[in-house]
Amino acid sequence: MSVAFLTMIQTQTLLDLYEKRAALLGQQLQMLEENYQLGLTSALDVYLARNNVASEQSRVVSQKQALVQAFSQLQIAAGVKSTQGELTPAMPTFNAANYDSLGSEMALNRPDVQAAWYELLASNKASAASFKAQFPNFKLTASGGYSADEFKSLLKGDFLWSWVVNLSQPLFDGGRLANDYARSQSNERIAKSKLQDTLNKAYGEIEVELANYHAIGERVGLAEVALENARMAQDLSFSQYQKGLVNFTTVLDAQKRALDAEVTKITLSTEQRQQIINLETALGRPLSALFSLNLES
């Protein structure tokens, strides 16, 4: 449902952008037509402006239809039947500091890890106790999209094997636990192996999602810079056109670049939100805190 939810937000945001642009271009067209009546603007500029306004109005109509479809898909995903609805997004603040440091215990929230843990617990409580006592202590960071050296070693198998194999090592004096492990059944060894494989998979998925989160954050930052420059160029081009320094096609080109930058920023912001959901899913944490949904008939 998260994909449908984010698609709904993106579609609505784009519609707001297109409507705002259509209104702005309409104001420009009105000014050009008035100047044309005064002989200050060429007929070509007026025709180009009219075409620009018509194109933007057509985009608005198309986006409204896309919004209807997006809302319908969201209703299907949410299991809600209504013809009208109100979306109340409550997305988190996407601050990289929230994911700068993730401890190894993060994987314990995952359902697959919990299932493997309970299987080991059922096979041998002593092994489970050993697992809990010797759980590795390391941190993951999103900096540069790479994890800590200890994590890399763990993914190679060296570190993980060391403490998983130590599940069968004595914890108390006299070797009592070693004797217990010697009498363990094959299901315990299978449970240990499954736990190791599950943890390897979990940490690998988390590392990938951390790298993706870091990458999308950088792309959003660059998109914001590009958008700021595009807006400045758009305003400057129209100002220069009014002074007779550039032709109207220059204005149209600047406006197109600004629109493209706006759309890119909105699209990347949606991808960033989806990446947060992907990372939280990999961590095994509930998504209910990330957003709320209100669909009313």
CYANA upper distance limits for C-alpha pairs under 8 A (distance plus 0.5 A):
  1 MET  CA      5 PHE  CA      6.63
  1 MET  CA     74 LEU  CA      7.48
  1 MET  CA     77 ALA  CA      5.66
  1 MET  CA     78 ALA  CA      6.93
  2 SER  CA      6 LEU  CA      6.62
  2 SER  CA    274 GLN  CA      8.10
  2 SER  CA    277 ILE  CA      8.24
  3 VAL  CA      7 THR  CA      6.52
  3 VAL  CA    274 GLN  CA      7.74
  4 ALA  CA      8 MET  CA      6.60
  4 ALA  CA     70 ALA  CA      7.47
  4 ALA  CA     73 GLN  CA      6.84
  4 ALA  CA     74 LEU  CA      5.57
  4 ALA  CA     77 ALA  CA      7.51
  5 PHE  CA      9 ILE  CA      7.00
  5 PHE  CA     74 LEU  CA      6.61
  6 LEU  CA     10 GLN  CA      6.63
  6 LEU  CA    270 THR  CA      6.89
  6 LEU  CA    273 ARG  CA      8.13
  6 LEU  CA    274 GLN  CA      7.83
  7 THR  CA     11 THR  CA      6.48
  7 THR  CA     70 ALA  CA      7.12
  7 THR  CA    270 THR  CA      8.23
  8 MET  CA     12 GLN  CA      6.69
  8 MET  CA     67 LEU  CA      7.36
  8 MET  CA     70 ALA  CA      5.83
  8 MET  CA     71 PHE  CA      6.69
  8 MET  CA     74 LEU  CA      7.73
  9 ILE  CA     13 THR  CA      6.60
  9 ILE  CA     89 PRO  CA      8.17
 10 GLN  CA     14 LEU  CA      6.61
 10 GLN  CA    266 ILE  CA      7.27
 10 GLN  CA    267 THR  CA      7.56
 10 GLN  CA    270 THR  CA      6.97
 11 THR  CA     15 LEU  CA      6.69
 11 THR  CA     63 GLN  CA      7.67
 11 THR  CA     66 ALA  CA      7.47
 11 THR  CA     67 LEU  CA      6.23
 11 THR  CA     70 ALA  CA      7.78
 12 GLN  CA     16 ASP  CA      6.78
 12 GLN  CA     67 LEU  CA      6.91
 13 THR  CA     17 LEU  CA      6.81
 13 THR  CA    266 ILE  CA      7.99
 14 LEU  CA     18 TYR  CA      6.65
 14 LEU  CA     63 GLN  CA      8.02
 14 LEU  CA    263 VAL  CA      7.63
 14 LEU  CA    266 ILE  CA      7.95
 15 LEU  CA     19 GLU  CA      6.60
 15 LEU  CA     60 VAL  CA      6.84
 15 LEU  CA     63 GLN  CA      6.21
 15 LEU  CA     64 LYS  CA      7.23
 15 LEU  CA     67 LEU  CA      8.45
 16 ASP  CA     20 LYS  CA      6.64
 17 LEU  CA     21 ARG  CA      6.70
 18 TYR  CA     22 ALA  CA      6.52
 18 TYR  CA     56 GLU  CA      7.26
 18 TYR  CA     57 GLN  CA      8.44
 18 TYR  CA     59 ARG  CA      7.42
 18 TYR  CA     60 VAL  CA      6.19
 19 GLU  CA     23 ALA  CA      6.77
 19 GLU  CA     57 GLN  CA      8.19
 19 GLU  CA     60 VAL  CA      6.60
 20 LYS  CA     24 LEU  CA      6.79
 21 ARG  CA     25 LEU  CA      6.51
 21 ARG  CA     56 GLU  CA      7.78
 22 ALA  CA     26 GLY  CA      6.52
 22 ALA  CA     53 VAL  CA      6.67
 22 ALA  CA     56 GLU  CA      5.93
 22 ALA  CA     57 GLN  CA      6.50
 22 ALA  CA     60 VAL  CA      8.36
 23 ALA  CA     27 GLN  CA      6.86
 24 LEU  CA     28 GLN  CA      6.91
 25 LEU  CA     29 LEU  CA      6.61
 25 LEU  CA     49 ALA  CA      8.06
 25 LEU  CA     52 ASN  CA      7.87
 25 LEU  CA     53 VAL  CA      6.27
 26 GLY  CA     30 GLN  CA      6.75
 26 GLY  CA     53 VAL  CA      6.60
 27 GLN  CA     31 MET  CA      6.86
 28 GLN  CA     32 LEU  CA      6.69
 28 GLN  CA     49 ALA  CA      8.18
 29 LEU  CA     33 GLU  CA      6.60
 29 LEU  CA     46 VAL  CA      7.39
 29 LEU  CA     49 ALA  CA      6.14
 29 LEU  CA     50 ARG  CA      7.03
 29 LEU  CA     53 VAL  CA      8.13
 30 GLN  CA     34 GLU  CA      6.75
 31 MET  CA     35 ASN  CA      6.69
 32 LEU  CA     36 TYR  CA      6.50
 32 LEU  CA     41 THR  CA      6.94
 32 LEU  CA     45 ASP  CA      8.08
 32 LEU  CA     46 VAL  CA      6.59
 32 LEU  CA     49 ALA  CA      8.43
 33 GLU  CA     37 GLN  CA      6.83
 33 GLU  CA     41 THR  CA      8.24
 33 GLU  CA     46 VAL  CA      6.76
 34 GLU  CA     38 LEU  CA      7.10
 35 ASN  CA     39 GLY  CA      6.68
 35 ASN  CA     40 LEU  CA      5.48
 35 ASN  CA     41 THR  CA      5.92
 36 TYR  CA     40 LEU  CA      5.95
 36 TYR  CA     41 THR  CA      4.99
 36 TYR  CA     42 SER  CA      6.74
 36 TYR  CA     43 ALA  CA      7.39
 36 TYR  CA     46 VAL  CA      8.03
 41 THR  CA     45 ASP  CA      7.29
 41 THR  CA     46 VAL  CA      8.01
 42 SER  CA     46 VAL  CA      7.26
 43 ALA  CA     47 TYR  CA      6.77
 44 LEU  CA     48 LEU  CA      6.64
 45 ASP  CA     49 ALA  CA      6.60
 45 ASP  CA    248 PHE  CA      6.56
 46 VAL  CA     50 ARG  CA      6.62
 47 TYR  CA     51 ASN  CA      6.66
 48 LEU  CA     52 ASN  CA      6.66
 49 ALA  CA     53 VAL  CA      6.71
 50 ARG  CA     54 ALA  CA      6.65
 51 ASN  CA     55 SER  CA      6.61
 52 ASN  CA     56 GLU  CA      6.76
 53 VAL  CA     57 GLN  CA      6.64
 54 ALA  CA     58 SER  CA      6.63
 55 SER  CA     59 ARG  CA      6.74
 56 GLU  CA     60 VAL  CA      6.80
 57 GLN  CA     61 VAL  CA      6.91
 58 SER  CA     62 SER  CA      6.75
 59 ARG  CA     63 GLN  CA      6.53
 60 VAL  CA     64 LYS  CA      6.67
 61 VAL  CA     65 GLN  CA      7.03
 62 SER  CA     66 ALA  CA      6.81
 63 GLN  CA     67 LEU  CA      6.60
 64 LYS  CA     68 VAL  CA      6.93
 65 GLN  CA     69 GLN  CA      6.91
 66 ALA  CA     70 ALA  CA      6.55
 67 LEU  CA     71 PHE  CA      6.57
 68 VAL  CA     72 SER  CA      6.70
 69 GLN  CA     73 GLN  CA      6.73
 70 ALA  CA     74 LEU  CA      6.68
 71 PHE  CA     75 GLN  CA      6.67
 71 PHE  CA     85 GLY  CA      8.47
 72 SER  CA     76 ILE  CA      6.84
 73 GLN  CA     77 ALA  CA      6.67
 74 LEU  CA     78 ALA  CA      6.47
 75 GLN  CA     79 GLY  CA      6.24
 75 GLN  CA     80 VAL  CA      5.45
 75 GLN  CA     81 LYS  CA      6.85
 75 GLN  CA     82 SER  CA      8.10
 75 GLN  CA    295 LEU  CA      8.47
 76 ILE  CA     80 VAL  CA      6.96
 76 ILE  CA     81 LYS  CA      8.15
 80 VAL  CA    295 LEU  CA      7.91
 81 LYS  CA    297 SER  CA      8.42
 82 SER  CA    295 LEU  CA      8.47
 82 SER  CA    296 GLU  CA      7.72
 82 SER  CA    297 SER  CA      5.52
 83 THR  CA    297 SER  CA      6.97
 84 GLN  CA    295 LEU  CA      8.39
 84 GLN  CA    296 GLU  CA      7.31
 84 GLN  CA    297 SER  CA      5.95
 85 GLY  CA    294 ASN  CA      8.16
 85 GLY  CA    295 LEU  CA      5.27
 85 GLY  CA    296 GLU  CA      5.25
 85 GLY  CA    297 SER  CA      6.31
 86 GLU  CA    294 ASN  CA      6.65
 86 GLU  CA    295 LEU  CA      5.79
 86 GLU  CA    296 GLU  CA      6.50
 87 LEU  CA    293 LEU  CA      6.68
 87 LEU  CA    294 ASN  CA      5.99
 87 LEU  CA    295 LEU  CA      6.68
 88 THR  CA    292 SER  CA      7.15
 88 THR  CA    293 LEU  CA      6.19
 88 THR  CA    294 ASN  CA      6.21
 89 PRO  CA    291 PHE  CA      6.55
 89 PRO  CA    292 SER  CA      6.44
 89 PRO  CA    293 LEU  CA      6.91
 90 ALA  CA    290 LEU  CA      7.46
 90 ALA  CA    291 PHE  CA      5.15
 90 ALA  CA    292 SER  CA      6.14
 91 MET  CA    273 ARG  CA      8.34
 91 MET  CA    290 LEU  CA      6.04
 91 MET  CA    291 PHE  CA      5.45
 91 MET  CA    292 SER  CA      8.37
 92 PRO  CA    290 LEU  CA      6.13
 92 PRO  CA    291 PHE  CA      7.71
 94 PHE  CA     98 ASN  CA      8.42
 94 PHE  CA    272 GLN  CA      8.43
 94 PHE  CA    273 ARG  CA      8.07
 94 PHE  CA    276 ILE  CA      8.22
 95 ASN  CA     99 TYR  CA      8.33
 96 ALA  CA    100 ASP  CA      6.78
 96 ALA  CA    142 ALA  CA      8.18
 96 ALA  CA    214 HIS  CA      8.00
 96 ALA  CA    217 GLY  CA      8.21
 97 ALA  CA    101 SER  CA      8.44
 99 TYR  CA    141 THR  CA      7.47
 99 TYR  CA    142 ALA  CA      6.90
 99 TYR  CA    210 LEU  CA      8.39
100 ASP  CA    140 LEU  CA      8.00
100 ASP  CA    141 THR  CA      5.36
100 ASP  CA    142 ALA  CA      5.80
100 ASP  CA    143 SER  CA      7.41
101 SER  CA    139 LYS  CA      6.40
101 SER  CA    140 LEU  CA      5.89
101 SER  CA    141 THR  CA      5.30
101 SER  CA    142 ALA  CA      7.79
102 LEU  CA    106 MET  CA      7.20
102 LEU  CA    139 LYS  CA      5.77
102 LEU  CA    140 LEU  CA      5.34
102 LEU  CA    141 THR  CA      6.95
103 GLY  CA    137 ASN  CA      7.61
103 GLY  CA    138 PHE  CA      6.36
103 GLY  CA    139 LYS  CA      5.01
103 GLY  CA    140 LEU  CA      6.80
104 SER  CA    136 PRO  CA      7.14
104 SER  CA    137 ASN  CA      6.56
104 SER  CA    138 PHE  CA      6.15
104 SER  CA    139 LYS  CA      6.64
104 SER  CA    140 LEU  CA      8.06
105 GLU  CA    135 PHE  CA      8.42
105 GLU  CA    137 ASN  CA      8.45
106 MET  CA    283 LEU  CA      6.64
107 ALA  CA    113 VAL  CA      7.45
107 ALA  CA    199 LEU  CA      7.84
107 ALA  CA    202 ALA  CA      6.91
107 ALA  CA    203 TYR  CA      7.52
107 ALA  CA    283 LEU  CA      6.29
107 ALA  CA    284 GLY  CA      7.49
108 LEU  CA    113 VAL  CA      6.48
108 LEU  CA    114 GLN  CA      6.75
108 LEU  CA    284 GLY  CA      8.31
109 ASN  CA    113 VAL  CA      7.88
109 ASN  CA    114 GLN  CA      7.46
109 ASN  CA    283 LEU  CA      7.04
109 ASN  CA    284 GLY  CA      5.35
109 ASN  CA    285 ARG  CA      6.71
110 ARG  CA    114 GLN  CA      6.69
110 ARG  CA    202 ALA  CA      8.44
110 ARG  CA    282 ALA  CA      7.84
110 ARG  CA    283 LEU  CA      6.64
110 ARG  CA    284 GLY  CA      4.41
110 ARG  CA    285 ARG  CA      7.67
111 PRO  CA    115 ALA  CA      6.55
111 PRO  CA    284 GLY  CA      7.15
112 ASP  CA    116 ALA  CA      6.80
112 ASP  CA    198 THR  CA      7.37
113 VAL  CA    117 TRP  CA      6.54
113 VAL  CA    195 LEU  CA      7.39
113 VAL  CA    198 THR  CA      6.48
113 VAL  CA    199 LEU  CA      7.02
113 VAL  CA    202 ALA  CA      8.19
114 GLN  CA    118 TYR  CA      6.66
115 ALA  CA    119 GLU  CA      6.80
116 ALA  CA    120 LEU  CA      6.86
116 ALA  CA    191 ALA  CA      7.27
116 ALA  CA    194 LYS  CA      6.91
116 ALA  CA    195 LEU  CA      5.63
116 ALA  CA    198 THR  CA      7.71
117 TRP  CA    121 LEU  CA      6.61
117 TRP  CA    128 ALA  CA      7.87
117 TRP  CA    195 LEU  CA      7.01
118 TYR  CA    122 ALA  CA      6.48
119 GLU  CA    123 SER  CA      6.71
119 GLU  CA    191 ALA  CA      6.48
120 LEU  CA    124 ASN  CA      6.61
120 LEU  CA    125 LYS  CA      7.94
120 LEU  CA    127 SER  CA      7.55
120 LEU  CA    128 ALA  CA      6.53
120 LEU  CA    188 GLU  CA      6.88
120 LEU  CA    191 ALA  CA      5.53
120 LEU  CA    192 LYS  CA      6.88
120 LEU  CA    195 LEU  CA      8.12
121 LEU  CA    125 LYS  CA      5.43
121 LEU  CA    126 ALA  CA      8.47
121 LEU  CA    127 SER  CA      7.66
121 LEU  CA    128 ALA  CA      5.55
123 SER  CA    187 ASN  CA      7.05
123 SER  CA    188 GLU  CA      5.61
123 SER  CA    191 ALA  CA      7.83
124 ASN  CA    128 ALA  CA      7.01
124 ASN  CA    184 SER  CA      8.32
124 ASN  CA    188 GLU  CA      6.99
125 LYS  CA    129 ALA  CA      6.62
126 ALA  CA    130 SER  CA      6.65
126 ALA  CA    177 LEU  CA      8.03
127 SER  CA    131 PHE  CA      6.61
127 SER  CA    167 LEU  CA      6.08
127 SER  CA    168 SER  CA      7.47
128 ALA  CA    132 LYS  CA      6.79
128 ALA  CA    167 LEU  CA      8.48
129 ALA  CA    133 ALA  CA      6.65
130 SER  CA    134 GLN  CA      6.51
130 SER  CA    166 ASN  CA      8.40
130 SER  CA    167 LEU  CA      5.93
130 SER  CA    171 LEU  CA      7.86
131 PHE  CA    135 PHE  CA      6.30
131 PHE  CA    163 TRP  CA      8.38
131 PHE  CA    164 VAL  CA      7.70
131 PHE  CA    167 LEU  CA      6.55
134 GLN  CA    163 TRP  CA      6.99
135 PHE  CA    163 TRP  CA      7.93
136 PRO  CA    163 TRP  CA      8.00
138 PHE  CA    148 ALA  CA      8.30
138 PHE  CA    150 GLU  CA      6.99
138 PHE  CA    151 PHE  CA      7.52
139 LYS  CA    147 SER  CA      8.40
139 LYS  CA    148 ALA  CA      6.97
139 LYS  CA    150 GLU  CA      8.48
139 LYS  CA    151 PHE  CA      8.00
140 LEU  CA    147 SER  CA      5.52
140 LEU  CA    148 ALA  CA      6.01
140 LEU  CA    151 PHE  CA      7.53
140 LEU  CA    207 GLU  CA      8.22
141 THR  CA    145 GLY  CA      8.12
141 THR  CA    146 TYR  CA      7.35
141 THR  CA    147 SER  CA      5.88
141 THR  CA    148 ALA  CA      7.05
141 THR  CA    210 LEU  CA      8.15
142 ALA  CA    146 TYR  CA      6.86
142 ALA  CA    147 SER  CA      7.40
142 ALA  CA    210 LEU  CA      5.93
142 ALA  CA    211 ALA  CA      6.76
142 ALA  CA    213 TYR  CA      8.08
142 ALA  CA    214 HIS  CA      6.38
143 SER  CA    147 SER  CA      8.32
143 SER  CA    214 HIS  CA      7.49
144 GLY  CA    211 ALA  CA      7.74
144 GLY  CA    214 HIS  CA      7.32
145 GLY  CA    207 GLU  CA      8.42
145 GLY  CA    210 LEU  CA      6.69
145 GLY  CA    211 ALA  CA      4.18
145 GLY  CA    212 ASN  CA      7.55
145 GLY  CA    213 TYR  CA      8.32
145 GLY  CA    214 HIS  CA      6.12
145 GLY  CA    215 ALA  CA      7.49
146 TYR  CA    207 GLU  CA      7.81
146 TYR  CA    210 LEU  CA      8.38
146 TYR  CA    211 ALA  CA      6.82
147 SER  CA    151 PHE  CA      6.62
147 SER  CA    152 LYS  CA      7.21
147 SER  CA    207 GLU  CA      7.06
148 ALA  CA    152 LYS  CA      7.02
149 ASP  CA    153 SER  CA      6.76
150 GLU  CA    154 LEU  CA      6.70
150 GLU  CA    159 PHE  CA      8.36
151 PHE  CA    155 LEU  CA      6.74
152 LYS  CA    156 LYS  CA      6.86
153 SER  CA    157 GLY  CA      7.12
153 SER  CA    158 ASP  CA      6.58
153 SER  CA    159 PHE  CA      6.46
154 LEU  CA    158 ASP  CA      6.39
154 LEU  CA    159 PHE  CA      5.12
154 LEU  CA    160 LEU  CA      5.63
154 LEU  CA    200 ASN  CA      8.46
155 LEU  CA    159 PHE  CA      8.44
155 LEU  CA    160 LEU  CA      7.97
155 LEU  CA    200 ASN  CA      6.80
155 LEU  CA    203 TYR  CA      8.06
155 LEU  CA    204 GLY  CA      7.53
157 GLY  CA    161 TRP  CA      6.18
158 ASP  CA    162 SER  CA      6.74
159 PHE  CA    163 TRP  CA      7.13
160 LEU  CA    164 VAL  CA      6.46
160 LEU  CA    196 GLN  CA      7.83
161 TRP  CA    165 VAL  CA      6.10
161 TRP  CA    196 GLN  CA      8.40
162 SER  CA    166 ASN  CA      6.67
163 TRP  CA    167 LEU  CA      7.11
164 VAL  CA    168 SER  CA      8.48
164 VAL  CA    192 LYS  CA      7.77
164 VAL  CA    196 GLN  CA      7.40
165 VAL  CA    169 GLN  CA      7.95
168 SER  CA    177 LEU  CA      8.35
168 SER  CA    178 ALA  CA      7.05
168 SER  CA    181 TYR  CA      6.37
169 GLN  CA    177 LEU  CA      7.75
169 GLN  CA    178 ALA  CA      6.37
170 PRO  CA    175 GLY  CA      5.99
170 PRO  CA    176 ARG  CA      7.42
170 PRO  CA    177 LEU  CA      5.37
170 PRO  CA    178 ALA  CA      5.35
171 LEU  CA    175 GLY  CA      8.21
171 LEU  CA    177 LEU  CA      6.92
172 PHE  CA    176 ARG  CA      7.34
172 PHE  CA    177 LEU  CA      7.27
175 GLY  CA    179 ASN  CA      6.93
176 ARG  CA    180 ASP  CA      6.89
177 LEU  CA    181 TYR  CA      6.72
178 ALA  CA    182 ALA  CA      6.70
179 ASN  CA    183 ARG  CA      7.02
180 ASP  CA    184 SER  CA      6.94
184 SER  CA    188 GLU  CA      7.00
184 SER  CA    189 ARG  CA      8.47
185 GLN  CA    189 ARG  CA      7.74
186 SER  CA    190 ILE  CA      6.76
187 ASN  CA    191 ALA  CA      6.57
188 GLU  CA    192 LYS  CA      6.76
189 ARG  CA    193 SER  CA      6.72
190 ILE  CA    194 LYS  CA      6.59
191 ALA  CA    195 LEU  CA      6.58
192 LYS  CA    196 GLN  CA      6.70
193 SER  CA    197 ASP  CA      6.73
194 LYS  CA    198 THR  CA      6.48
195 LEU  CA    199 LEU  CA      6.58
196 GLN  CA    200 ASN  CA      6.63
197 ASP  CA    201 LYS  CA      6.69
198 THR  CA    202 ALA  CA      6.56
199 LEU  CA    203 TYR  CA      6.55
200 ASN  CA    204 GLY  CA      6.57
201 LYS  CA    205 GLU  CA      6.64
202 ALA  CA    206 ILE  CA      6.70
202 ALA  CA    282 ALA  CA      7.61
202 ALA  CA    283 LEU  CA      8.49
203 TYR  CA    207 GLU  CA      6.60
204 GLY  CA    208 VAL  CA      6.85
205 GLU  CA    209 GLU  CA      6.74
205 GLU  CA    282 ALA  CA      6.81
206 ILE  CA    210 LEU  CA      6.55
206 ILE  CA    279 LEU  CA      7.16
206 ILE  CA    282 ALA  CA      6.06
206 ILE  CA    283 LEU  CA      7.10
207 GLU  CA    211 ALA  CA      6.74
208 VAL  CA    212 ASN  CA      6.71
209 GLU  CA    213 TYR  CA      6.49
209 GLU  CA    275 GLN  CA      7.82
209 GLU  CA    278 ASN  CA      7.26
209 GLU  CA    279 LEU  CA      5.77
209 GLU  CA    282 ALA  CA      7.91
210 LEU  CA    214 HIS  CA      6.71
210 LEU  CA    279 LEU  CA      7.25
211 ALA  CA    215 ALA  CA      6.70
212 ASN  CA    216 ILE  CA      6.64
212 ASN  CA    275 GLN  CA      7.67
213 TYR  CA    217 GLY  CA      6.67
213 TYR  CA    272 GLN  CA      7.56
213 TYR  CA    275 GLN  CA      6.41
213 TYR  CA    276 ILE  CA      7.46
213 TYR  CA    279 LEU  CA      8.10
214 HIS  CA    218 GLU  CA      7.00
215 ALA  CA    219 ARG  CA      6.88
216 ILE  CA    220 VAL  CA      6.63
216 ILE  CA    268 LEU  CA      7.84
216 ILE  CA    271 GLU  CA      7.91
216 ILE  CA    272 GLN  CA      6.40
216 ILE  CA    275 GLN  CA      8.40
217 GLY  CA    221 GLY  CA      6.80
217 GLY  CA    272 GLN  CA      7.36
218 GLU  CA    222 LEU  CA      6.82
219 ARG  CA    223 ALA  CA      6.60
219 ARG  CA    268 LEU  CA      7.87
220 VAL  CA    224 GLU  CA      6.73
220 VAL  CA    265 LYS  CA      7.11
220 VAL  CA    268 LEU  CA      6.43
220 VAL  CA    269 SER  CA      7.07
220 VAL  CA    272 GLN  CA      8.33
221 GLY  CA    225 VAL  CA      7.08
222 LEU  CA    226 ALA  CA      6.74
223 ALA  CA    227 LEU  CA      6.53
223 ALA  CA    261 ALA  CA      7.51
223 ALA  CA    264 THR  CA      7.39
223 ALA  CA    265 LYS  CA      6.02
223 ALA  CA    268 LEU  CA      8.47
224 GLU  CA    228 GLU  CA      6.73
224 GLU  CA    265 LYS  CA      7.05
225 VAL  CA    229 ASN  CA      6.87
226 ALA  CA    230 ALA  CA      6.60
226 ALA  CA    261 ALA  CA      7.05
227 LEU  CA    231 ARG  CA      6.64
227 LEU  CA    258 ALA  CA      7.07
227 LEU  CA    261 ALA  CA      5.50
227 LEU  CA    262 GLU  CA      6.72
227 LEU  CA    265 LYS  CA      7.91
228 GLU  CA    232 MET  CA      6.85
229 ASN  CA    233 ALA  CA      6.65
230 ALA  CA    234 GLN  CA      6.60
230 ALA  CA    254 ALA  CA      7.59
230 ALA  CA    257 ARG  CA      6.73
230 ALA  CA    258 ALA  CA      5.26
230 ALA  CA    261 ALA  CA      7.38
231 ARG  CA    235 ASP  CA      6.80
231 ARG  CA    258 ALA  CA      6.13
232 MET  CA    236 LEU  CA      6.56
233 ALA  CA    237 SER  CA      6.44
233 ALA  CA    254 ALA  CA      6.74
234 GLN  CA    238 PHE  CA      6.97
234 GLN  CA    251 VAL  CA      7.23
234 GLN  CA    254 ALA  CA      5.32
234 GLN  CA    255 GLN  CA      6.01
234 GLN  CA    258 ALA  CA      7.13
235 ASP  CA    239 SER  CA      6.75
236 LEU  CA    240 GLN  CA      6.60
237 SER  CA    241 TYR  CA      6.56
237 SER  CA    246 VAL  CA      7.80
237 SER  CA    250 THR  CA      7.19
237 SER  CA    251 VAL  CA      5.78
237 SER  CA    254 ALA  CA      7.32
238 PHE  CA    242 GLN  CA      6.75
238 PHE  CA    248 PHE  CA      8.49
238 PHE  CA    251 VAL  CA      6.11
239 SER  CA    243 LYS  CA      7.04
240 GLN  CA    244 GLY  CA      6.74
240 GLN  CA    245 LEU  CA      5.63
240 GLN  CA    246 VAL  CA      6.45
241 TYR  CA    245 LEU  CA      6.08
241 TYR  CA    246 VAL  CA      5.43
241 TYR  CA    247 ASN  CA      6.45
241 TYR  CA    248 PHE  CA      6.97
241 TYR  CA    251 VAL  CA      7.70
246 VAL  CA    250 THR  CA      6.99
246 VAL  CA    251 VAL  CA      8.47
247 ASN  CA    251 VAL  CA      7.67
248 PHE  CA    252 LEU  CA      6.83
249 THR  CA    253 ASP  CA      6.62
250 THR  CA    254 ALA  CA      6.74
251 VAL  CA    255 GLN  CA      6.64
252 LEU  CA    256 LYS  CA      6.68
253 ASP  CA    257 ARG  CA      6.76
254 ALA  CA    258 ALA  CA      6.69
255 GLN  CA    259 LEU  CA      6.70
256 LYS  CA    260 ASP  CA      6.64
257 ARG  CA    261 ALA  CA      6.66
258 ALA  CA    262 GLU  CA      6.69
259 LEU  CA    263 VAL  CA      6.69
260 ASP  CA    264 THR  CA      6.58
261 ALA  CA    265 LYS  CA      6.64
262 GLU  CA    266 ILE  CA      6.80
263 VAL  CA    267 THR  CA      6.56
264 THR  CA    268 LEU  CA      6.54
265 LYS  CA    269 SER  CA      6.55
266 ILE  CA    270 THR  CA      6.83
267 THR  CA    271 GLU  CA      6.86
268 LEU  CA    272 GLN  CA      6.57
269 SER  CA    273 ARG  CA      6.83
270 THR  CA    274 GLN  CA      6.74
271 GLU  CA    275 GLN  CA      6.53
272 GLN  CA    276 ILE  CA      6.82
273 ARG  CA    277 ILE  CA      7.02
274 GLN  CA    278 ASN  CA      6.72
275 GLN  CA    279 LEU  CA      6.58
276 ILE  CA    280 GLU  CA      6.58
277 ILE  CA    281 THR  CA      6.48
277 ILE  CA    287 LEU  CA      7.61
277 ILE  CA    290 LEU  CA      8.39
278 ASN  CA    282 ALA  CA      6.68
279 LEU  CA    283 LEU  CA      6.71
280 GLU  CA    284 GLY  CA      6.71
280 GLU  CA    285 ARG  CA      6.03
280 GLU  CA    286 PRO  CA      7.91
280 GLU  CA    287 LEU  CA      7.62
281 THR  CA    285 ARG  CA      6.57
281 THR  CA    286 PRO  CA      7.94
281 THR  CA    287 LEU  CA      8.03
287 LEU  CA    291 PHE  CA      7.85
288 SER  CA    292 SER  CA      7.50
